[in-house]
Amino acid sequence: MATATSTKTANQADAAAQSLRDVNEQVLDFGRKTSATILDAYETTFKTVADYQDKVAESSQVEWVSNIAHAQAELTRGVANVYASTARGLIK
């Protein structure tokens, strides 16, 4: 009788532990998907900012202002790409 009870208790504990692992994996998966969506939005936003900086550069009548705006746009794109790709590597 004692063996049957301890076996039943052990099986229930194993089932509860497996259930917790499953829930934990679901939470982690949701976090990864959410992080990927946020990174996509971040990257899109900064590409839009860089495009705007390029438009400012193109509309400028002053060459050095145009050069600085183009350089700023390239820097913005570069930083956004490095940040997003590094973060994506960390969430996998």
Backbone as XML, in Angstrom:
<?xml version="1.0"?>
<chain id="A" units="angstrom">
  <residue number="1" name="MET">
    <atom name="N" x="0.812" y="-1.187" z="0.000"/>
    <atom name="CA" x="0.000" y="0.000" z="0.000"/>
    <atom name="C" x="0.859" y="1.256" z="0.000"/>
  </residue>
  <residue number="2" name="ALA">
    <atom name="N" x="1.900" y="1.259" z="0.852"/>
    <atom name="CA" x="2.778" y="2.421" z="0.942"/>
    <atom name="C" x="3.513" y="2.626" z="-0.378"/>
  </residue>
  <residue number="3" name="THR">
    <atom name="N" x="3.891" y="1.532" z="-1.044"/>
    <atom name="CA" x="4.599" y="1.643" z="-2.317"/>
    <atom name="C" x="3.690" y="2.211" z="-3.392"/>
  </residue>
  <residue number="4" name="ALA">
    <atom name="N" x="2.441" y="1.798" z="-3.422"/>
    <atom name="CA" x="1.496" y="2.308" z="-4.409"/>
    <atom name="C" x="1.246" y="3.797" z="-4.200"/>
  </residue>
  <residue number="5" name="THR">
    <atom name="N" x="1.153" y="4.196" z="-2.945"/>
    <atom name="CA" x="0.927" y="5.608" z="-2.642"/>
    <atom name="C" x="2.137" y="6.454" z="-3.024"/>
  </residue>
  <residue number="6" name="SER">
    <atom name="N" x="3.340" y="5.958" z="-2.713"/>
    <atom name="CA" x="4.546" y="6.723" z="-3.047"/>
    <atom name="C" x="4.763" y="6.768" z="-4.555"/>
  </residue>
  <residue number="7" name="THR">
    <atom name="N" x="4.393" y="5.694" z="-5.264"/>
    <atom name="CA" x="4.509" y="5.697" z="-6.722"/>
    <atom name="C" x="3.530" y="6.695" z="-7.329"/>
  </residue>
  <residue number="8" name="LYS">
    <atom name="N" x="2.299" y="6.709" z="-6.784"/>
    <atom name="CA" x="1.296" y="7.642" z="-7.278"/>
    <atom name="C" x="1.735" y="9.083" z="-7.023"/>
  </residue>
  <residue number="9" name="THR">
    <atom name="N" x="2.298" y="9.345" z="-5.848"/>
    <atom name="CA" x="2.781" y="10.681" z="-5.500"/>
    <atom name="C" x="3.934" y="11.087" z="-6.412"/>
  </residue>
  <residue number="10" name="ALA">
    <atom name="N" x="4.832" y="10.164" z="-6.685"/>
    <atom name="CA" x="5.962" y="10.453" z="-7.569"/>
    <atom name="C" x="5.476" y="10.751" z="-8.987"/>
  </residue>
  <residue number="11" name="ASN">
    <atom name="N" x="4.493" y="9.982" z="-9.455"/>
    <atom name="CA" x="3.939" y="10.222" z="-10.787"/>
    <atom name="C" x="3.251" y="11.591" z="-10.866"/>
  </residue>
  <residue number="12" name="GLN">
    <atom name="N" x="2.542" y="11.962" z="-9.807"/>
    <atom name="CA" x="1.890" y="13.266" z="-9.788"/>
    <atom name="C" x="2.926" y="14.395" z="-9.778"/>
  </residue>
  <residue number="13" name="ALA">
    <atom name="N" x="3.997" y="14.200" z="-9.028"/>
    <atom name="CA" x="5.062" y="15.208" z="-8.976"/>
    <atom name="C" x="5.731" y="15.339" z="-10.346"/>
  </residue>
  <residue number="14" name="ASP">
    <atom name="N" x="5.974" y="14.212" z="-11.003"/>
    <atom name="CA" x="6.568" y="14.247" z="-12.347"/>
    <atom name="C" x="5.639" y="14.940" z="-13.341"/>
  </residue>
  <residue number="15" name="ALA">
    <atom name="N" x="4.352" y="14.669" z="-13.251"/>
    <atom name="CA" x="3.378" y="15.294" z="-14.146"/>
    <atom name="C" x="3.315" y="16.806" z="-13.896"/>
  </residue>
  <residue number="16" name="ALA">
    <atom name="N" x="3.348" y="17.199" z="-12.628"/>
    <atom name="CA" x="3.323" y="18.626" z="-12.294"/>
    <atom name="C" x="4.591" y="19.320" z="-12.794"/>
  </residue>
  <residue number="17" name="ALA">
    <atom name="N" x="5.730" y="18.668" z="-12.639"/>
    <atom name="CA" x="6.990" y="19.249" z="-13.114"/>
    <atom name="C" x="6.976" y="19.387" z="-14.636"/>
  </residue>
  <residue number="18" name="GLN">
    <atom name="N" x="6.470" y="18.396" z="-15.328"/>
    <atom name="CA" x="6.393" y="18.464" z="-16.790"/>
    <atom name="C" x="5.440" y="19.566" z="-17.228"/>
  </residue>
  <residue number="19" name="SER">
    <atom name="N" x="4.346" y="19.707" z="-16.515"/>
    <atom name="CA" x="3.395" y="20.772" z="-16.823"/>
    <atom name="C" x="4.046" y="22.141" z="-16.656"/>
  </residue>
  <residue number="20" name="LEU">
    <atom name="N" x="4.817" y="22.312" z="-15.605"/>
    <atom name="CA" x="5.526" y="23.577" z="-15.392"/>
    <atom name="C" x="6.558" y="23.831" z="-16.487"/>
  </residue>
  <residue number="21" name="ARG">
    <atom name="N" x="7.268" y="22.789" z="-16.911"/>
    <atom name="CA" x="8.232" y="22.940" z="-18.007"/>
    <atom name="C" x="7.520" y="23.366" z="-19.288"/>
  </residue>
  <residue number="22" name="ASP">
    <atom name="N" x="6.371" y="22.778" z="-19.554"/>
    <atom name="CA" x="5.607" y="23.127" z="-20.759"/>
    <atom name="C" x="5.151" y="24.589" z="-20.727"/>
  </residue>
  <residue number="23" name="VAL">
    <atom name="N" x="4.642" y="25.014" z="-19.580"/>
    <atom name="CA" x="4.199" y="26.405" z="-19.439"/>
    <atom name="C" x="5.396" y="27.346" z="-19.575"/>
  </residue>
  <residue number="24" name="ASN">
    <atom name="N" x="6.506" y="26.986" z="-18.969"/>
    <atom name="CA" x="7.714" y="27.798" z="-19.063"/>
    <atom name="C" x="8.172" y="27.929" z="-20.510"/>
  </residue>
  <residue number="25" name="GLU">
    <atom name="N" x="8.138" y="26.861" z="-21.255"/>
    <atom name="CA" x="8.536" y="26.893" z="-22.668"/>
    <atom name="C" x="7.590" y="27.769" z="-23.482"/>
  </residue>
  <residue number="26" name="GLN">
    <atom name="N" x="6.298" y="27.719" z="-23.174"/>
    <atom name="CA" x="5.333" y="28.576" z="-23.863"/>
    <atom name="C" x="5.601" y="30.053" z="-23.573"/>
  </residue>
  <residue number="27" name="VAL">
    <atom name="N" x="5.924" y="30.368" z="-22.326"/>
    <atom name="CA" x="6.228" y="31.748" z="-21.951"/>
    <atom name="C" x="7.487" y="32.221" z="-22.680"/>
  </residue>
  <residue number="28" name="LEU">
    <atom name="N" x="8.511" y="31.393" z="-22.709"/>
    <atom name="CA" x="9.748" y="31.754" z="-23.410"/>
    <atom name="C" x="9.509" y="31.940" z="-24.906"/>
  </residue>
  <residue number="29" name="ASP">
    <atom name="N" x="8.723" y="31.070" z="-25.495"/>
    <atom name="CA" x="8.419" y="31.182" z="-26.925"/>
    <atom name="C" x="7.656" y="32.475" z="-27.212"/>
  </residue>
  <residue number="30" name="PHE">
    <atom name="N" x="6.690" y="32.803" z="-26.366"/>
    <atom name="CA" x="5.947" y="34.052" z="-26.525"/>
    <atom name="C" x="6.884" y="35.248" z="-26.405"/>
  </residue>
  <residue number="31" name="GLY">
    <atom name="N" x="7.800" y="35.188" z="-25.464"/>
    <atom name="CA" x="8.770" y="36.268" z="-25.286"/>
    <atom name="C" x="9.655" y="36.446" z="-26.506"/>
  </residue>
  <residue number="32" name="ARG">
    <atom name="N" x="10.088" y="35.333" z="-27.095"/>
    <atom name="CA" x="10.915" y="35.407" z="-28.308"/>
    <atom name="C" x="10.140" y="36.033" z="-29.459"/>
  </residue>
  <residue number="33" name="LYS">
    <atom name="N" x="8.895" y="35.613" z="-29.636"/>
    <atom name="CA" x="8.076" y="36.161" z="-30.727"/>
    <atom name="C" x="7.809" y="37.650" z="-30.515"/>
  </residue>
  <residue number="34" name="THR">
    <atom name="N" x="7.519" y="38.028" z="-29.291"/>
    <atom name="CA" x="7.268" y="39.431" z="-28.983"/>
    <atom name="C" x="8.527" y="40.267" z="-29.210"/>
  </residue>
  <residue number="35" name="SER">
    <atom name="N" x="9.658" y="39.744" z="-28.783"/>
    <atom name="CA" x="10.921" y="40.453" z="-28.985"/>
    <atom name="C" x="11.222" y="40.630" z="-30.463"/>
  </residue>
  <residue number="36" name="ALA">
    <atom name="N" x="10.962" y="39.614" z="-31.263"/>
    <atom name="CA" x="11.202" y="39.713" z="-32.699"/>
    <atom name="C" x="10.306" y="40.776" z="-33.323"/>
  </residue>
  <residue number="37" name="THR">
    <atom name="N" x="9.063" y="40.851" z="-32.885"/>
    <atom name="CA" x="8.136" y="41.858" z="-33.403"/>
    <atom name="C" x="8.599" y="43.266" z="-33.019"/>
  </residue>
  <residue number="38" name="ILE">
    <atom name="N" x="9.044" y="43.424" z="-31.798"/>
    <atom name="CA" x="9.543" y="44.724" z="-31.343"/>
    <atom name="C" x="10.784" y="45.123" z="-32.118"/>
  </residue>
  <residue number="39" name="LEU">
    <atom name="N" x="11.682" y="44.176" z="-32.351"/>
    <atom name="CA" x="12.888" y="44.472" z="-33.130"/>
    <atom name="C" x="12.557" y="44.870" z="-34.563"/>
  </residue>
  <residue number="40" name="ASP">
    <atom name="N" x="11.586" y="44.206" z="-35.155"/>
    <atom name="CA" x="11.159" y="44.581" z="-36.508"/>
    <atom name="C" x="10.647" y="46.021" z="-36.526"/>
  </residue>
  <residue number="41" name="ALA">
    <atom name="N" x="9.853" y="46.377" z="-35.530"/>
    <atom name="CA" x="9.318" y="47.742" z="-35.447"/>
    <atom name="C" x="10.445" y="48.746" z="-35.233"/>
  </residue>
  <residue number="42" name="TYR">
    <atom name="N" x="11.385" y="48.407" z="-34.378"/>
    <atom name="CA" x="12.547" y="49.271" z="-34.118"/>
    <atom name="C" x="13.322" y="49.508" z="-35.407"/>
  </residue>
  <residue number="43" name="GLU">
    <atom name="N" x="13.603" y="48.426" z="-36.108"/>
    <atom name="CA" x="14.390" y="48.530" z="-37.333"/>
    <atom name="C" x="13.652" y="49.345" z="-38.400"/>
  </residue>
  <residue number="44" name="THR">
    <atom name="N" x="12.378" y="49.109" z="-38.557"/>
    <atom name="CA" x="11.574" y="49.850" z="-39.524"/>
    <atom name="C" x="11.538" y="51.339" z="-39.172"/>
  </residue>
  <residue number="45" name="THR">
    <atom name="N" x="11.377" y="51.643" z="-37.906"/>
    <atom name="CA" x="11.327" y="53.038" z="-37.470"/>
    <atom name="C" x="12.630" y="53.763" z="-37.795"/>
  </residue>
  <residue number="46" name="PHE">
    <atom name="N" x="13.746" y="53.131" z="-37.485"/>
    <atom name="CA" x="15.012" y="53.809" z="-37.731"/>
    <atom name="C" x="15.382" y="53.871" z="-39.204"/>
  </residue>
  <residue number="47" name="LYS">
    <atom name="N" x="14.912" y="52.922" z="-39.988"/>
    <atom name="CA" x="15.098" y="53.038" z="-41.438"/>
    <atom name="C" x="14.282" y="54.203" z="-41.981"/>
  </residue>
  <residue number="48" name="THR">
    <atom name="N" x="13.100" y="54.421" z="-41.428"/>
    <atom name="CA" x="12.276" y="55.560" z="-41.826"/>
    <atom name="C" x="12.959" y="56.872" z="-41.446"/>
  </residue>
  <residue number="49" name="VAL">
    <atom name="N" x="13.542" y="56.916" z="-40.260"/>
    <atom name="CA" x="14.279" y="58.110" z="-39.828"/>
    <atom name="C" x="15.445" y="58.366" z="-40.779"/>
  </residue>
  <residue number="50" name="ALA">
    <atom name="N" x="16.173" y="57.312" z="-41.139"/>
    <atom name="CA" x="17.305" y="57.465" z="-42.053"/>
    <atom name="C" x="16.842" y="57.933" z="-43.433"/>
  </residue>
  <residue number="51" name="ASP">
    <atom name="N" x="15.730" y="57.423" z="-43.890"/>
    <atom name="CA" x="15.183" y="57.885" z="-45.178"/>
    <atom name="C" x="14.835" y="59.371" z="-45.110"/>
  </residue>
  <residue number="52" name="TYR">
    <atom name="N" x="14.273" y="59.793" z="-44.003"/>
    <atom name="CA" x="13.947" y="61.208" z="-43.823"/>
    <atom name="C" x="15.224" y="62.048" z="-43.828"/>
  </residue>
  <residue number="53" name="GLN">
    <atom name="N" x="16.266" y="61.551" z="-43.173"/>
    <atom name="CA" x="17.535" y="62.274" z="-43.158"/>
    <atom name="C" x="18.105" y="62.396" z="-44.574"/>
  </residue>
  <residue number="54" name="ASP">
    <atom name="N" x="17.948" y="61.350" z="-45.368"/>
    <atom name="CA" x="18.384" y="61.429" z="-46.766"/>
    <atom name="C" x="17.577" y="62.477" z="-47.540"/>
  </residue>
  <residue number="55" name="LYS">
    <atom name="N" x="16.286" y="62.552" z="-47.282"/>
    <atom name="CA" x="15.456" y="63.558" z="-47.965"/>
    <atom name="C" x="15.881" y="64.974" z="-47.565"/>
  </residue>
  <residue number="56" name="VAL">
    <atom name="N" x="16.216" y="65.149" z="-46.299"/>
    <atom name="CA" x="16.711" y="66.446" z="-45.844"/>
    <atom name="C" x="18.009" y="66.775" z="-46.577"/>
  </residue>
  <residue number="57" name="ALA">
    <atom name="N" x="18.873" y="65.786" z="-46.704"/>
    <atom name="CA" x="20.151" y="65.994" z="-47.400"/>
    <atom name="C" x="19.928" y="66.371" z="-48.860"/>
  </residue>
  <residue number="58" name="GLU">
    <atom name="N" x="19.006" y="65.705" z="-49.503"/>
    <atom name="CA" x="18.734" y="65.978" z="-50.912"/>
    <atom name="C" x="18.104" y="67.348" z="-51.131"/>
  </residue>
  <residue number="59" name="SER">
    <atom name="N" x="17.353" y="67.814" z="-50.143"/>
    <atom name="CA" x="16.675" y="69.097" z="-50.306"/>
    <atom name="C" x="17.553" y="70.285" z="-49.909"/>
  </residue>
  <residue number="60" name="SER">
    <atom name="N" x="18.682" y="70.003" z="-49.313"/>
    <atom name="CA" x="19.553" y="71.092" z="-48.873"/>
    <atom name="C" x="20.258" y="71.751" z="-50.055"/>
  </residue>
  <residue number="61" name="GLN">
    <atom name="N" x="20.372" y="73.059" z="-49.982"/>
    <atom name="CA" x="21.081" y="73.830" z="-51.000"/>
    <atom name="C" x="22.561" y="73.976" z="-50.639"/>
  </residue>
  <residue number="62" name="VAL">
    <atom name="N" x="22.898" y="73.612" z="-49.407"/>
    <atom name="CA" x="24.265" y="73.765" z="-48.917"/>
    <atom name="C" x="24.941" y="72.395" z="-48.921"/>
  </residue>
  <residue number="63" name="GLU">
    <atom name="N" x="26.067" y="72.305" z="-49.614"/>
    <atom name="CA" x="26.715" y="71.013" z="-49.812"/>
    <atom name="C" x="27.149" y="70.349" z="-48.506"/>
  </residue>
  <residue number="64" name="TRP">
    <atom name="N" x="27.740" y="71.121" z="-47.605"/>
    <atom name="CA" x="28.226" y="70.500" z="-46.375"/>
    <atom name="C" x="27.080" y="70.020" z="-45.497"/>
  </residue>
  <residue number="65" name="VAL">
    <atom name="N" x="25.944" y="70.710" z="-45.526"/>
    <atom name="CA" x="24.764" y="70.258" z="-44.781"/>
    <atom name="C" x="24.248" y="68.954" z="-45.391"/>
  </residue>
  <residue number="66" name="SER">
    <atom name="N" x="24.242" y="68.911" z="-46.710"/>
    <atom name="CA" x="23.813" y="67.698" z="-47.410"/>
    <atom name="C" x="24.715" y="66.520" z="-47.063"/>
  </residue>
  <residue number="67" name="ASN">
    <atom name="N" x="26.021" y="66.751" z="-47.062"/>
    <atom name="CA" x="26.983" y="65.686" z="-46.735"/>
    <atom name="C" x="26.793" y="65.176" z="-45.310"/>
  </residue>
  <residue number="68" name="ILE">
    <atom name="N" x="26.586" y="66.110" z="-44.376"/>
    <atom name="CA" x="26.386" y="65.715" z="-42.975"/>
    <atom name="C" x="25.087" y="64.924" z="-42.823"/>
  </residue>
  <residue number="69" name="ALA">
    <atom name="N" x="24.039" y="65.362" z="-43.483"/>
    <atom name="CA" x="22.752" y="64.663" z="-43.381"/>
    <atom name="C" x="22.837" y="63.255" z="-43.975"/>
  </residue>
  <residue number="70" name="HIS">
    <atom name="N" x="23.535" y="63.114" z="-45.107"/>
    <atom name="CA" x="23.732" y="61.778" z="-45.686"/>
    <atom name="C" x="24.552" y="60.894" z="-44.747"/>
  </residue>
  <residue number="71" name="ALA">
    <atom name="N" x="25.592" y="61.456" z="-44.160"/>
    <atom name="CA" x="26.417" y="60.694" z="-43.222"/>
    <atom name="C" x="25.602" y="60.273" z="-42.001"/>
  </residue>
  <residue number="72" name="GLN">
    <atom name="N" x="24.766" y="61.187" z="-41.518"/>
    <atom name="CA" x="23.911" y="60.856" z="-40.376"/>
    <atom name="C" x="22.933" y="59.740" z="-40.732"/>
  </residue>
  <residue number="73" name="ALA">
    <atom name="N" x="22.396" y="59.776" z="-41.945"/>
    <atom name="CA" x="21.473" y="58.726" z="-42.389"/>
    <atom name="C" x="22.180" y="57.369" z="-42.428"/>
  </residue>
  <residue number="74" name="GLU">
    <atom name="N" x="23.392" y="57.351" z="-42.949"/>
    <atom name="CA" x="24.145" y="56.095" z="-43.003"/>
    <atom name="C" x="24.483" y="55.584" z="-41.603"/>
  </residue>
  <residue number="75" name="LEU">
    <atom name="N" x="24.844" y="56.497" z="-40.719"/>
    <atom name="CA" x="25.121" y="56.109" z="-39.336"/>
    <atom name="C" x="23.865" y="55.537" z="-38.680"/>
  </residue>
  <residue number="76" name="THR">
    <atom name="N" x="22.745" y="56.180" z="-38.888"/>
    <atom name="CA" x="21.479" y="55.705" z="-38.318"/>
    <atom name="C" x="21.161" y="54.301" z="-38.820"/>
  </residue>
  <residue number="77" name="ARG">
    <atom name="N" x="21.308" y="54.078" z="-40.125"/>
    <atom name="CA" x="21.062" y="52.736" z="-40.685"/>
    <atom name="C" x="22.030" y="51.708" z="-40.105"/>
  </residue>
  <residue number="78" name="GLY">
    <atom name="N" x="23.280" y="52.072" z="-40.026"/>
    <atom name="CA" x="24.286" y="51.141" z="-39.510"/>
    <atom name="C" x="24.041" y="50.744" z="-38.067"/>
  </residue>
  <residue number="79" name="VAL">
    <atom name="N" x="23.765" y="51.724" z="-37.232"/>
    <atom name="CA" x="23.508" y="51.443" z="-35.812"/>
    <atom name="C" x="22.252" y="50.591" z="-35.658"/>
  </residue>
  <residue number="80" name="ALA">
    <atom name="N" x="21.208" y="50.921" z="-36.397"/>
    <atom name="CA" x="19.965" y="50.145" z="-36.322"/>
    <atom name="C" x="20.197" y="48.704" z="-36.764"/>
  </residue>
  <residue number="81" name="ASN">
    <atom name="N" x="20.951" y="48.517" z="-37.845"/>
    <atom name="CA" x="21.216" y="47.155" z="-38.329"/>
    <atom name="C" x="22.033" y="46.345" z="-37.342"/>
  </residue>
  <residue number="82" name="VAL">
    <atom name="N" x="23.078" y="46.945" z="-36.783"/>
    <atom name="CA" x="23.923" y="46.223" z="-35.819"/>
    <atom name="C" x="23.125" y="45.873" z="-34.569"/>
  </residue>
  <residue number="83" name="TYR">
    <atom name="N" x="22.380" y="46.845" z="-34.055"/>
    <atom name="CA" x="21.588" y="46.606" z="-32.853"/>
    <atom name="C" x="20.568" y="45.495" z="-33.084"/>
  </residue>
  <residue number="84" name="ALA">
    <atom name="N" x="19.831" y="45.593" z="-34.189"/>
    <atom name="CA" x="18.777" y="44.613" z="-34.454"/>
    <atom name="C" x="19.358" y="43.221" z="-34.694"/>
  </residue>
  <residue number="85" name="SER">
    <atom name="N" x="20.421" y="43.130" z="-35.462"/>
    <atom name="CA" x="20.979" y="41.799" z="-35.735"/>
    <atom name="C" x="21.592" y="41.185" z="-34.474"/>
  </residue>
  <residue number="86" name="THR">
    <atom name="N" x="22.223" y="41.995" z="-33.656"/>
    <atom name="CA" x="22.784" y="41.484" z="-32.394"/>
    <atom name="C" x="21.677" y="41.026" z="-31.461"/>
  </residue>
  <residue number="87" name="ALA">
    <atom name="N" x="20.634" y="41.813" z="-31.338"/>
    <atom name="CA" x="19.521" y="41.429" z="-30.476"/>
    <atom name="C" x="18.825" y="40.173" z="-30.982"/>
  </residue>
  <residue number="88" name="ARG">
    <atom name="N" x="18.674" y="40.062" z="-32.298"/>
    <atom name="CA" x="18.056" y="38.843" z="-32.844"/>
    <atom name="C" x="18.886" y="37.611" z="-32.524"/>
  </residue>
  <residue number="89" name="GLY">
    <atom name="N" x="20.205" y="37.766" z="-32.578"/>
    <atom name="CA" x="21.077" y="36.646" z="-32.240"/>
    <atom name="C" x="20.941" y="36.225" z="-30.782"/>
  </residue>
  <residue number="90" name="LEU">
    <atom name="N" x="20.668" y="37.188" z="-29.908"/>
    <atom name="CA" x="20.541" y="36.886" z="-28.488"/>
    <atom name="C" x="19.214" y="36.233" z="-28.129"/>
  </residue>
  <residue number="91" name="ILE">
    <atom name="N" x="18.170" y="36.498" z="-28.899"/>
    <atom name="CA" x="16.860" y="35.955" z="-28.519"/>
    <atom name="C" x="16.588" y="34.585" z="-29.131"/>
  </residue>
  <residue number="92" name="LYS">
    <atom name="N" x="17.485" y="34.089" z="-29.934"/>
    <atom name="CA" x="17.266" y="32.766" z="-30.540"/>
    <atom name="C" x="17.597" y="31.662" z="-29.594"/>
  </residue>
</chain>
